[in-house]
Amino acid sequence: MINSLDRIQIISIFSSILFLFFILELIRKKQLKEAYALLWIIFSFIFLFFSCWKTGMDYFAARVGIYYPPAFLFLILIVAIIAILVQFSVLVSLQGEKIRILTQEITLLKTKLESKK
């Protein structure tokens, strides 16, 4: 019979593989650019790695002070989400700046066109 930790490990491995294929499919369909997907892919491999390497997960969970090793996977997931949110915040900030510059350039071009009339 499968104990609860093994069941959690199987679910984690299956979920990690499924998520990785989902990200790769989004890239293949050109719905997600590779540059934006890089962190998703990296963290899904890390999640898959620790899902498969049970003793490693136990070791690192103990080093961090987590007594229930599968909770270490959730810690990795939370760190991944925070890192991806920071990356997206930087991208949104850069895009906002580019939009501001483009708006100013369009206004200058419109002003030049109207002055020539």
C-alpha positions in Angstrom: 0.0 0.0 0.0 1.2 3.5 -0.8 1.7 5.7 2.2 0.7 9.4 2.2 4.3 10.7 1.5 4.6 8.4 -1.5 1.2 9.5 -2.7 2.2 13.1 -2.4 5.5 12.4 -4.2 3.6 10.8 -7.1 1.1 13.7 -7.3 4.0 16.2 -7.2 5.9 14.4 -10.0 2.8 14.1 -12.1 1.8 17.8 -11.5 5.4 18.9 -12.3 5.5 17.0 -15.6 2.0 18.2 -16.6 2.9 21.8 -15.8 6.1 21.6 -17.8 4.3 20.2 -20.8 1.7 22.9 -20.4 4.4 25.7 -20.5 6.1 24.0 -23.5 2.8 23.8 -25.3 2.1 27.5 -24.7 5.5 28.3 -26.2 4.9 26.0 -29.2 1.6 27.7 -29.9 3.4 31.1 -29.6 1.0 32.1 -26.8 4.0 32.6 -24.5 7.4 34.0 -25.5 10.5 32.0 -24.5 12.0 34.9 -22.6 8.9 35.1 -20.3 8.7 31.3 -20.0 12.2 30.9 -18.8 11.5 31.3 -15.1 8.5 29.0 -15.4 10.6 26.3 -17.0 13.4 26.7 -14.5 11.2 26.4 -11.5 9.1 23.5 -13.0 12.4 21.6 -13.4 13.4 22.4 -9.8 10.0 21.3 -8.6 10.3 18.1 -10.6 13.8 17.5 -9.4 12.8 17.7 -5.7 9.6 15.7 -6.4 11.7 12.9 -7.7 14.7 13.1 -5.3 12.9 12.4 -2.0 16.0 12.2 0.2 17.2 15.5 -1.2 13.9 17.1 -0.5 14.1 15.6 3.1 17.6 17.0 3.5 16.9 20.5 2.3 13.6 20.7 4.1 15.4 19.8 7.4 18.1 22.4 6.7 15.5 25.1 6.2 13.6 23.9 9.3 10.6 22.4 7.7 9.4 19.3 9.4 7.0 18.1 6.7 9.2 17.6 3.6 6.4 18.0 1.0 5.8 21.5 2.4 9.3 22.3 1.1 7.8 21.9 -2.4 5.2 24.6 -1.6 8.1 26.8 -0.4 9.8 26.4 -3.8 6.4 27.1 -5.5 6.0 30.3 -3.4 9.5 31.5 -4.2 8.9 30.8 -7.9 5.7 32.8 -7.9 7.4 35.7 -6.2 10.3 35.6 -8.6 8.0 35.5 -11.6 5.8 38.4 -10.2 8.9 40.5 -9.8 10.0 39.7 -13.3 6.6 40.7 -14.6 6.6 43.9 -12.6 9.9 44.9 -14.1 8.5 44.1 -17.6 5.4 46.1 -17.0 7.4 49.1 -15.7 9.7 49.0 -18.8 6.7 48.7 -21.1 5.0 51.7 -19.3 8.1 53.8 -19.9 8.3 52.8 -23.6 4.6 53.7 -24.0 5.2 57.1 -22.4 8.1 57.8 -24.8 6.1 56.6 -27.8 3.2 58.8 -26.8 5.5 61.8 -26.6 7.0 61.1 -30.0 3.6 60.7 -31.6 2.5 64.1 -30.0 5.6 65.7 -31.4 5.0 64.3 -34.9 1.4 65.4 -34.8 2.5 68.9 -33.8 5.0 69.0 -36.7 2.3 67.9 -39.1 -0.2 70.5 -37.9 2.4 73.2 -38.1 3.1 72.4 -41.7 -0.5 72.8 -42.7 
